[in-house]
Amino acid sequence: MEEFKLKIIVAILGGVFFSFIIILLAFILPLDKPETIIIKPKGVLERVSHSVKK
């Protein structure tokens, strides 16, 4: 019975430790969004095209 309790405790501590590591990595290594370059439309057709895309 003692061995079973020890296995349960080790499993819980392992799960907490693993979750803690994953959460830390999520905050330490954020994904960078690429910068988008918006070109100003020149003509009427380009303005209509850009307004439809949004």
N, C-alpha and C positions, 0 to 999 in steps of 0.2 A: 504494500500500500504506500510506503514511503517513496518507493521508486516512481510510482504513478504520479504522486504529488510533485515530485521533483521534475518529472517530464512536463507536467502542466505548467509549472512555474517557468521553466526554461523556454517553453513554447510561447508563453505570454510575453516574457521579456524579449525574446527574439523578435516577435511581431512588433512590439513597441519600438525597439531599436531600429528595425528595418523601416518602419513608417516614419520615424524621426529623420532618418537619413534621406528618404525620398522627399519629405517636405522641405528639408534644408536645401537639397539640390534644386528644387523647384524655385526657391527664392534666390539662390546664389546664381543660377544659370538661366536667367530669363531669356526668352526668345525675342530677338530684335525684329521689328517689322521693317521691311524695306521702305525706303522713302519713295514716294510717288511724285513724279514731275508732271504738273498740269500745264499743258500748253494752251495759251489763250487763243480761242477761235478767231479767225480773221474775217471770214465771210458769213453771210446769213445761213447758208447751208451747213457750215461747220457749227454754228451756234445751235441750230436745230438738232443736229446730230449729237452734240454734247448734252443737250438738255434731255434727249430721249434716253441716252445711256445712263444718266443719273436716275 
